Amino acid sequence: MNDDKTEFLVISSKSIAKKFPSPLMNIAHHHIEPALAARNIGVIMDSQASIVGHVPSICRSAYIHIYNIGKINKYLDRESLETVIHAFITSRLDYCNSLLCGIPSFLICHLQRIQNIAARIITGHPRHDHITPVLYSLHWLPIEERIKFKILILVFKAVNRTGPHYLQQLISLREPGRRLRSSDQ
């Protein structure tokens, strides 16, 4: 067992966490204390089942990549630059972004800032220019709409039986109890 990588997370509300002491786990004579946050499939979740700590992790990683891309920017043509930005920046913004639904708007703003910087790197627009036309020219949705779009795609696939089976089981279509006027259309 790798002591450095072994962790467990107790998920509860803040009020319940205050009532009970922190449990210890003993596995093969190793004492393991619960972590404040844990990473699973690349997503950081804290003890209140919140992924608010995940956004700074995305931002930190993206800013490092933006810095590195900025250093090689002058050696790449636009198509190569778009490929690099998609590989290192937008892939991080889109990974498990459906879990970000409902997070506070100030965290969405942090992610939007990263997308805006990436769009400006590709197009070469100055920082003072309005970003909406730039995103539109790249055919990019803003972060909040990307999150909604991802959820809508998952629902559409589940309803049309092309999505994962576990999602298909969770969604059932509502049949109206009476005939509606719009049903003739």
N, C-alpha and C positions, 0 to 999 in steps of 0.2 A: 504494500500500500504506500502511495506517495503522500506523505504528510503535508507537503506544501500545496498539493492540489485537491486534497480531500476537504470538503466543506459541506455543511448542510444549512438550510435556511428554514426558520420557523416563520410561517406567514400568519399574521393575526392583525387585528386592529390595534391602534395605539393603547386604547383603554384596557384591552385584555392583556397586552404585553406588559403593562405596568403591574397587573395583579399577580402574575406568575413569574417565578424566578427563571433565569435563563437556563435551559436544560443543557446538560453535558452528555456527550455520547462517547461510549468506550467501545472501540473496535480493535481487537487484537492488541490489547494493552496500550492503545493510543487514545489519548484524551482529545476529543474534538469539540470545540465550542461553536455555537451557531454564528454564522457570518451575518453582517448587517445587510449585505447585498451579494447576489450570486449571478454568474453568467451561465445562461443556458441557450444553446444554439445561437450564440453571439449577441444575445439580448440580456442586458443587466436589469435584474428585478430586485427590489428591496423587500424588507420584511412586511410591508403593508401591501404587497402585490402591486406596487406602482413601478412604472418604468421611467419615472422622472430622471433618475440617475443615468439612464441610457443616452439621453440627448447630449449631455456634455461629452460622453465618450465618442459619439458620432462626430461631434464638432471638433474635438481634439484631433481625431484621426484625419478628418477632412482637411483641416487647416495645415497639417503636416504635408499632406499630398498636394494641396494648392501651392504651398511654398516651393516644394520640389518641382512641380509642373511649371511654376513661374521661372525657375532657373533654366529649364530646357525649352521654354516657349518659343524663343527666337529660332530654334533649330527645326521646328516642326511646321508643316503646312497645315491649313485649316482642317482638312479631313483627318489627319493624324492627331491633331490637337483635340478634335471632338471625340475621337476614339479613346484617347487617354483620359479625358474628362469623364466620359461615360464609364470607363473601367474603374477609375479610382474615386470619383466623387458621386455621380448620380446613382451608382450601384449601392453605395453606402446610405444614401438618402432614401432609397427605395426598399432596402432590405428590411423586411418585417415592419414596414411602415404602417400597416393596418393596425398594429398594436398601439400606434401613436394617436389613434382616434380619441378625442376628448381630452388631450393634454392641454395645459394652460397655454394661452396665446403667446406669452413671452417666450416659451420654449419653441413654438412654431416659428417665431421671429428669428431665433438663432439658426434654425435649419434653413429658413428662407434666405438669410444673409449669405450662407454658404452657396446656395444655388445661384444667387445673384452674382457673386464673385466668379463662379464658374462660367456663367453666361457672359460676363464681361471679358473674361480671359479669351473665350472662343471668338467673340465678335470684335474685341478691341475697343469697345465703347468706353468712354471715360466714366469715372465714378459719379459725376454730376448728372449724367443723362438719366432720364426716367427709365426704369427697368422693364415695365410691362411690354412695350413694343419689342424689346430685345428678346424677352421670353417668348413672345408671340412669333417672332421671326424664326426662333429655334424650334417651335412647336412643343414647348415645354409648359406644363401646367404648374402653377404655383404649388408650394408644398402642401398647403391645406387641401387643395383640390386633388393633388396626387393621392393623398391618403383616402379621400372619399372615393376617388376613381378606383383604387385598389379594392376597397370594400365592395363597391358596386360590381366589379368584375367577378369577385368571389361569389357574390349572391347570384348574379346572372348565370354563372357556370353551375352553381348548385341547383337552381331552379330548372335549368335546361339539361340536367343530368350529365354534364360534361366535367364537373368539378370533382373534388375528392369525395369519396363515399361518406365519410364522417360528416361533412357539411351538408350533403344531400339529406341525411337523416335528420338534421336539425331544422330544416326548412320545410314547411308544408304550405301549400297554397290554400288560401281561404276561399271557400265556395260561398257565395251569398245565399241567404236563406230564401230569397224570393227573386223573381226575374227582374232584371234592371233594364231600363230603356237603352243603356249603352251596350247591352249584350248583343243587339242586332247588328252592330257595326263591325 
